Amino acid sequence: MNFSEQPVNPADPNTIPKFIDKLVKPPTARPRANKNYPVNSYYEIQMLKSKHRFHKNFPFTEVWGYDGIVPGPTIESKKDYTTYVKYLNRLPEKHFLPIDYSLHGVNNSAEVRTVVHLHGANVASASDGHPEAWYTKNYAATGPTFKQEVHEYTNHQPGTTLWYHDHAMGLTRLNVVAGLAGFYLLRDSSEERLQLPQGNYEIPLLIQDKSFNEDGSIFYPTELDPPFPLPVPDQLPLPNPTVTLGYVGNTILVNGKVWPILNVEPRKYRFRILNGSNRRSYNLRLSNDEKISQIGTDGGFLAATVNIDSVELTPAERVDVIIDFSDFANEEIILMNDDEEFADEHTNVIMKFTVNLPLKGEDTSQIPTLLEPAMELHEHHAHTVRDLPLTSTLDRYGRLMLLLGDKMYHDPATEKPSLDSIEVWNLINTTPVHHPIHVHLVQFKILERRPFNVDLYVAEGKLQFTGPPEEPHDYERGWKDTVKADIGKVTKIIMHWKEHTGDYIWHCHFLEHEDHDMMRPIRVIKDAHPVTPPHSNEH
């Protein structure tokens, strides 16, 4: 196809030339002087309406960005040094994306509300970014769990790739699509000891999908697809706009550019890759089928480097990798997406690496073999084991609604882990789709997945396994805060609740599911932890 012979229509991927725009590395946020906080520890980041060019052949597009840019500025912090961030809502009073007023907490609240969640952080509940801790412009109105204007991040956890994004009740999906997301890189002494690629050779990659209207504005659906919900007793008229089952874009963005290109030297690069999409998963590999050296997961470094062919990332999952371009001078390598759920000829490619820059001095960085001493949690030490079904039902409008523990968000908290307790959660997925399940506050380990008889469980509540346990994939053996709960399987995870008590949440990180009540409260309590014996179900 000769793109020069036809105009570019942002709504039609067939007309959009790929690998034209250069990848942009997000700028690093700079601390501000504030006499109330230690030097270089305090930040102010504004949420602003601005204009962004997603592709050189697109017109400028209205976005909402942290400091007005997409992605937002990268916050860099050090382990055990507290960072203070004040996120200032300077957004308009009206949203530019379609709001569904039937969702929990939306109808009787201000139209534009925000609250920032630092995803993956070990943090006190007042700074966690609870969905009901939202606030409006200049804090004119605040949500019921709002406690403080300045978020306090103690950074008491291993160095890793975190990210910050909006988490307002009933609006998360819209505010993230609008642009409210950014990286938070937590560093520790391991990075210096390991001699990893750094500086210009360390690049965070935020992968998202988006659709656009012909005028270049962001497209967000207002109707269900398929359009007709199933009838339920006393069904109410379908809201317009209505929440959908998932926002799936027809273009792929990396760091705010559509199908960008990165010119690299023939040397090693470190990439911190984040799936920041609302609904789409990615299965990433290199077009030349070279191995990728994985050094970390959501929660930090692996015990040892793993050489992988590909890595699957559901929304909110991160992977820390090193790609060595040393042997590929003057070659082009495509970062491919082999995920088949929403596959097409356009979204199966992510970006291009062109190895065409001269080597600037000797590459002294390393791909280490050993990274961090292994810290394991053992199932036999668990104080509590929870069976937590992922279920589906119809809401009062006849729309499919996905639930956790067969309960809605506003039902009383049932997950009440005790401080310093170890828990095992069995995520029992009875629904026809997989779900990326995110647990706030903790990092966990995946123990296994195991197929079960879904029909029997739905009919009788009896858990009957139909196959042997499956070990976690090579790329997900480290610490995680988000896990893919596979269709028809029990996904077993283990976690240690320590340091903080208070109100947190767990939810599906398909943002449309989250906003439509696939989210539940967690209340971490000080009580002595009870011992719950293993379940007597047919395991």
DRENLO-657580 format. One record per residue (C-alpha): residue number from 1; residue in three letters; x, y, z. Coordinates in steps of 0.25 Angstrom, whole numbers. Each point is the difference from the previous one (the first is absolute). Last residue first. Layout:
N
n  res  X  Y  Z
NUM  ALA  X  Y  Z
...
// end
This chain:
539
n  res  X  Y  Z
539  HIS  -36  -125  182
538  GLU  -14  -5  3
537  ASN  -4  11  10
536  SER  4  -2  14
535  HIS  7  14  1
534  PRO  13  1  7
533  PRO  -1  5  14
532  THR  -2  14  3
531  VAL  9  5  11
530  PRO  -5  14  6
529  HIS  9  12  -1
528  ALA  2  8  13
527  ASP  -8  12  -2
526  LYS  7  12  -7
525  ILE  -10  1  -12
524  VAL  3  1  -15
523  ARG  -14  4  -6
522  ILE  -1  -4  -15
521  PRO  -11  6  -8
520  ARG  -5  -7  -13
519  MET  0  4  -15
518  MET  -6  -6  -12
517  ASP  -11  10  2
516  HIS  -2  6  -14
515  ASP  12  10  2
514  GLU  9  -12  2
513  HIS  -6  -8  -12
512  GLU  2  12  -9
511  LEU  14  2  5
510  PHE  5  -15  -3
509  HIS  8  1  12
508  CYS  -9  -9  8
507  HIS  -1  4  15
506  TRP  6  0  14
505  ILE  -2  11  10
504  TYR  7  7  11
503  ASP  -5  5  14
502  GLY  8  0  12
501  THR  13  -7  6
500  HIS  14  1  -5
499  GLU  14  -6  3
498  LYS  -3  -15  -5
497  TRP  -10  -8  -7
496  HIS  7  -12  -6
495  MET  -5  -6  -13
494  ILE  -2  -13  -7
493  ILE  -7  -2  -14
492  LYS  -8  -12  -5
491  THR  -7  2  -14
490  VAL  -12  -10  -1
489  LYS  -3  -2  -15
488  GLY  -11  0  -9
487  ILE  4  13  -7
486  ASP  14  5  5
485  ALA  2  10  12
484  LYS  11  8  -6
483  VAL  8  6  12
482  THR  2  14  5
481  ASP  9  4  12
480  LYS  11  -10  -3
479  TRP  13  -4  6
478  GLY  8  -10  -9
477  ARG  -4  -12  -8
476  GLU  -8  7  -10
475  TYR  9  -1  -13
474  ASP  3  -15  2
473  HIS  -15  -3  0
472  PRO  -6  -4  13
471  GLU  -1  -15  3
470  GLU  -12  -7  -4
469  PRO  -7  -9  10
468  PRO  -6  -13  -6
467  GLY  -13  -1  -7
466  THR  -15  -1  2
465  PHE  -1  6  14
464  GLN  -13  -1  7
463  LEU  -4  12  9
462  LYS  -15  -1  4
461  GLY  -9  12  1
460  GLU  -11  -8  -5
459  ALA  -5  5  -14
458  VAL  12  10  -2
457  TYR  10  -9  5
456  LEU  -5  -12  -8
455  ASP  -1  8  -13
454  VAL  14  6  2
453  ASN  7  -14  2
452  PHE  14  4  3
451  PRO  13  3  -7
450  ARG  12  4  9
449  ARG  9  12  1
448  GLU  12  0  9
447  LEU  8  7  11
446  ILE  0  14  -5
445  LYS  8  9  10
444  PHE  -6  13  6
443  GLN  4  15  1
442  VAL  -9  7  10
441  LEU  -7  14  2
440  HIS  -11  -2  -11
439  VAL  -4  -13  -6
438  HIS  -1  0  -15
437  ILE  -7  -11  -8
436  PRO  2  0  -15
435  HIS  -13  -8  -4
434  HIS  -2  -11  -10
433  VAL  -13  -1  -8
432  PRO  -12  -10  0
431  THR  -2  1  15
430  THR  1  -10  11
429  ASN  14  4  4
428  ILE  3  -5  14
427  LEU  11  9  6
426  ASN  6  -9  11
425  TRP  6  10  10
424  VAL  11  -5  10
423  GLU  2  9  12
422  ILE  12  3  9
421  SER  -2  9  12
420  ASP  8  12  5
419  LEU  -12  9  2
418  SER  -13  -8  -1
417  PRO  -7  -2  -13
416  LYS  -14  5  -1
415  GLU  -6  -4  -14
414  THR  -15  0  2
413  ALA  -2  15  0
412  PRO  -15  4  0
411  ASP  -7  1  -13
410  HIS  2  13  -8
409  TYR  10  -6  -10
408  MET  -10  -11  -4
407  LYS  1  -15  4
406  ASP  1  -13  -7
405  GLY  14  -1  6
404  LEU  5  9  -11
403  LEU  -11  4  -10
402  LEU  -1  2  -15
401  MET  -13  7  -5
400  LEU  -7  -3  -13
399  ARG  -10  10  -3
398  GLY  -15  -2  2
397  TYR  -2  14  5
396  ARG  -2  -5  15
395  ASP  13  -7  -1
394  LEU  2  -14  -6
393  THR  10  -10  6
392  SER  14  -5  -1
391  THR  9  -6  10
390  LEU  15  0  5
389  PRO  0  -9  12
388  LEU  9  2  12
387  ASP  4  -12  8
386  ARG  8  5  12
385  VAL  11  -7  7
384  THR  4  7  14
383  HIS  13  -2  9
382  ALA  9  -4  -12
381  HIS  13  -7  5
380  HIS  -3  -13  -8
379  GLU  -1  8  -13
378  HIS  14  5  1
377  LEU  4  14  -3
376  GLU  14  2  -7
375  MET  11  10  0
374  ALA  10  -3  -10
373  PRO  13  7  1
372  GLU  0  11  -11
371  LEU  7  1  -14
370  LEU  8  -12  -4
369  THR  4  -2  -15
368  PRO  3  15  -3
367  ILE  -2  6  -14
366  GLN  11  10  1
365  SER  3  15  -3
364  THR  14  3  -5
363  ASP  -4  4  -14
362  GLU  13  7  -5
361  GLY  -2  14  -6
360  LYS  -11  6  -8
359  LEU  -4  -11  -10
358  PRO  -5  6  -12
357  LEU  -15  0  -2
356  ASN  -7  -8  -10
355  VAL  -6  -12  7
354  THR  -15  3  -3
353  PHE  -10  -4  10
352  LYS  -14  0  -4
351  MET  -13  1  8
350  ILE  -12  -8  4
349  VAL  -5  -9  -11
348  ASN  -11  -10  0
347  THR  -10  12  2
346  HIS  1  3  -15
345  GLU  -2  -14  -7
344  ASP  -11  -4  10
343  ALA  -1  -6  13
342  PHE  -10  2  11
341  GLU  1  -12  8
340  GLU  12  -6  -7
339  ASP  12  6  7
338  ASP  12  -1  -9
337  ASN  5  14  2
336  MET  13  3  -7
335  LEU  11  9  3
334  ILE  6  2  -14
333  ILE  15  -1  -2
332  GLU  8  8  -11
331  GLU  14  -3  -3
330  ASN  12  9  -3
329  ALA  8  -6  12
328  PHE  -7  -12  6
327  ASP  11  -7  8
326  SER  0  10  11
325  PHE  -15  2  1
324  ASP  -1  -6  14
323  ILE  -14  1  6
322  ILE  -1  1  15
321  VAL  -13  -2  7
320  ASP  -9  5  11
319  VAL  -14  -5  -1
318  ARG  -13  7  5
317  GLU  -14  -4  1
316  ALA  -11  11  1
315  PRO  -9  -6  -12
314  THR  4  -14  -3
313  LEU  15  -2  -4
312  GLU  4  -13  -7
311  VAL  15  -2  -2
310  SER  8  -6  -12
309  ASP  12  -8  -3
308  ILE  6  1  14
307  ASN  14  0  6
306  VAL  -2  0  15
305  THR  9  8  8
304  ALA  1  -5  15
303  ALA  -7  3  13
302  LEU  -9  9  -7
301  PHE  1  15  2
300  GLY  -12  9  4
299  GLY  -15  -1  4
298  ASP  -7  0  -14
297  THR  11  -9  -7
296  GLY  15  1  -1
295  ILE  13  -5  -8
294  GLN  -6  -5  -13
293  SER  10  -2  -11
292  ILE  -7  -1  -13
291  LYS  4  -11  -10
290  GLU  1  3  -15
289  ASP  -12  -4  -8
288  ASN  4  11  -11
287  SER  -14  6  2
286  LEU  2  2  15
285  ARG  -11  -5  9
284  LEU  -12  6  8
283  ASN  -13  -7  3
282  TYR  -9  12  3
281  SER  -13  1  8
280  ARG  -11  11  -4
279  ARG  -10  5  10
278  ASN  4  14  6
277  SER  14  0  -6
276  GLY  12  4  9
275  ASN  8  -12  -3
274  LEU  13  4  6
273  ILE  14  -4  -5
272  ARG  13  5  7
271  PHE  10  -1  -11
270  ARG  15  -2  2
269  TYR  9  2  -12
268  LYS  13  -8  -4
267  ARG  8  4  -12
266  PRO  0  2  -15
265  GLU  -6  14  2
264  VAL  -14  3  -1
263  ASN  -10  8  -9
262  LEU  -14  -2  6
261  ILE  -12  1  -9
260  PRO  -15  3  4
259  TRP  -13  -8  -3
258  VAL  -9  11  5
257  LYS  7  9  10
256  GLY  -4  3  15
255  ASN  11  -8  6
254  VAL  -3  -12  -9
253  LEU  -13  0  -7
252  ILE  -7  -11  -7
251  THR  -12  3  -10
250  ASN  -14  -6  -1
249  GLY  -4  2  15
248  VAL  -7  -10  9
247  TYR  -8  6  11
246  GLY  -7  -11  8
245  LEU  -13  -5  4
244  THR  -7  13  -2
243  VAL  -5  11  9
242  THR  -13  6  -5
241  PRO  -2  14  -7
240  ASN  -12  -1  0
239  PRO  -5  -8  11
238  LEU  -8  -13  -4
237  PRO  -15  2  5
236  LEU  -3  -7  13
235  GLN  -3  -15  1
234  ASP  -11  -4  10
233  PRO  4  -15  -1
232  VAL  13  -2  -10
231  PRO  0  0  -15
230  LEU  14  -2  -7
229  PRO  7  13  -5
228  PHE  -1  4  -14
227  PRO  11  7  -7
226  PRO  11  -11  -2
225  ASP  8  9  2
224  LEU  -6  9  10
223  GLU  0  15  -3
222  THR  8  13  4
221  PRO  13  -4  -6
220  TYR  13  9  2
219  PHE  6  6  -11
218  ILE  12  10  3
217  SER  0  12  -9
216  GLY  8  0  -13
215  ASP  -11  6  -9
214  GLU  -3  -13  -6
213  ASN  -3  -6  14
212  PHE  11  -8  7
211  SER  2  -13  6
210  LYS  10  -4  11
209  ASP  9  -11  4
208  GLN  11  1  11
207  ILE  14  -3  2
206  LEU  8  8  10
205  LEU  15  -3  -2
204  PRO  10  4  10
203  ILE  14  2  -6
202  GLU  14  -3  6
201  TYR  11  2  -10
200  ASN  0  16  1
199  GLY  3  -1  14
198  GLN  2  -15  4
197  PRO  4  -14  -5
196  LEU  1  -9  12
195  GLN  13  0  8
194  LEU  -5  -10  11
193  ARG  5  7  12
192  GLU  -5  13  -4
191  GLU  -14  -5  -2
190  SER  0  -8  13
189  SER  2  12  8
188  ASP  -15  4  -2
187  ARG  -8  7  -10
186  LEU  -15  3  -1
185  LEU  -5  5  -13
184  TYR  -14  6  0
183  PHE  -5  0  -15
182  GLY  -12  8  -4
181  ALA  -15  0  -3
180  LEU  -12  10  -2
179  GLY  -1  0  -15
178  ALA  -15  2  -3
177  VAL  -1  -16  -1
176  VAL  5  0  14
175  ASN  -11  10  5
174  LEU  -11  -7  -8
173  ARG  3  -14  6
172  THR  2  5  14
171  LEU  -13  8  0
170  GLY  -10  -9  9
169  MET  8  3  12
168  ALA  13  8  -2
167  HIS  12  -9  -3
166  ASP  9  9  -8
165  HIS  14  -5  -3
164  TYR  14  -2  6
163  TRP  10  -10  -4
162  LEU  10  -9  7
161  THR  12  -7  -6
160  THR  9  -5  11
159  GLY  10  2  11
158  PRO  -4  -9  12
157  GLN  -10  6  10
156  HIS  0  11  11
155  ASN  -3  11  -10
154  THR  -6  8  11
153  TYR  -10  7  -10
152  GLU  -7  11  7
151  HIS  -11  6  -9
150  VAL  -3  15  3
149  GLU  -15  4  0
148  GLN  -5  -8  12
147  LYS  -11  -8  5
146  PHE  -10  -3  -11
145  THR  -8  -13  3
144  PRO  -14  7  -2
143  GLY  3  7  -13
142  THR  5  15  -1
141  ALA  -7  12  -5
140  ALA  7  14  -2
139  TYR  14  -7  0
138  ASN  5  11  -9
137  LYS  -6  -8  -12
136  THR  -7  -12  5
135  TYR  4  -11  10
134  TRP  0  -15  0
133  ALA  2  -8  13
132  GLU  -11  -10  -4
131  PRO  9  -7  -10
130  HIS  11  -2  11
129  GLY  12  7  -5
128  ASP  10  -8  9
127  SER  4  13  8
126  ALA  -10  -1  12
125  SER  2  -16  -1
124  ALA  14  1  4
123  VAL  9  -5  -12
122  ASN  7  -12  -5
121  ALA  -1  4  -15
120  GLY  -4  -9  -11
119  HIS  -8  11  -8
118  LEU  1  14  6
117  HIS  -14  4  0
116  VAL  -4  14  -3
115  VAL  -14  6  2
114  THR  -8  7  -9
113  ARG  -15  6  -2
112  VAL  -6  6  -12
111  GLU  -15  -1  0
110  ALA  -2  4  15
109  SER  -8  -11  7
108  ASN  -15  -5  1
107  ASN  0  -8  -12
106  VAL  14  -6  0
105  GLY  2  -7  13
104  HIS  -4  -14  -6
103  LEU  -3  1  -14
102  SER  -13  4  -7
101  TYR  6  14  -3
100  ASP  8  -6  -12
99  ILE  9  11  -4
98  PRO  5  3  -15
97  LEU  13  6  -2
96  PHE  3  15  0
95  HIS  -3  1  15
94  LYS  -5  13  6
93  GLU  5  8  12
92  PRO  13  2  -7
91  LEU  13  -5  5
90  ARG  10  6  10
89  ASN  0  -11  10
88  LEU  13  1  8
87  TYR  8  -13  3
86  LYS  8  3  12
85  VAL  12  -10  1
84  TYR  9  -3  12
83  THR  11  -10  -1
82  THR  6  -7  12
81  TYR  14  -6  -2
80  ASP  -1  -15  4
79  LYS  3  -4  -15
78  LYS  3  11  -9
77  SER  -9  8  -9
76  GLU  -2  4  -14
75  ILE  -13  6  -5
74  THR  -2  -1  -15
73  PRO  -8  12  -6
72  GLY  -14  -3  -5
71  PRO  -2  -9  -12
70  VAL  -5  9  -7
69  ILE  3  14  4
68  GLY  -9  11  7
67  ASP  8  -1  13
66  TYR  -7  -13  2
65  GLY  -9  -1  -12
64  TRP  -14  3  -5
63  VAL  0  -1  -15
62  GLU  -6  8  -12
61  THR  6  -4  -13
60  PHE  9  7  -9
59  PRO  -2  -3  -15
58  PHE  6  -13  -4
57  ASN  10  -2  -11
56  LYS  12  1  10
55  HIS  -7  -10  9
54  PHE  -5  1  14
53  ARG  0  15  1
52  HIS  -4  5  13
51  LYS  -8  12  5
50  SER  -3  3  14
49  LYS  -9  -1  12
48  LEU  8  -1  13
47  MET  2  -9  12
46  GLN  11  7  7
45  ILE  12  -6  7
44  GLU  6  5  12
43  TYR  12  -7  6
42  TYR  7  0  14
41  SER  13  -9  3
40  ASN  11  8  -5
39  VAL  3  7  13
38  PRO  -8  -5  12
37  TYR  -15  5  1
36  ASN  -7  12  7
35  LYS  10  10  -6
34  ASN  -5  -4  -14
33  ALA  10  1  -12
32  ARG  -5  -8  -12
31  PRO  4  -13  -5
30  ARG  2  -2  -15
29  ALA  -8  -10  -8
28  THR  8  -8  -11
27  PRO  -4  2  -14
26  PRO  -7  -12  -7
25  LYS  9  -6  -11
24  VAL  -6  3  -14
23  LEU  0  -11  -11
22  LYS  2  7  -13
21  ASP  -12  1  -9
20  ILE  0  -6  -14
19  PHE  0  -15  4
18  LYS  -14  -3  -6
17  PRO  -8  8  -11
16  ILE  -14  2  4
15  THR  -10  -2  -12
14  ASN  -4  -15  4
13  PRO  -1  4  14
12  ASP  -13  8  -3
11  ALA  -5  10  10
10  PRO  12  9  0
9  ASN  -2  1  -15
8  VAL  13  3  -8
7  PRO  -2  5  -14
6  GLN  4  -9  -11
5  GLU  11  -1  -10
4  SER  11  2  9
3  PHE  -4  -12  8
2  ASN  3  -9  -12
1  MET  -5  -14  4
// end
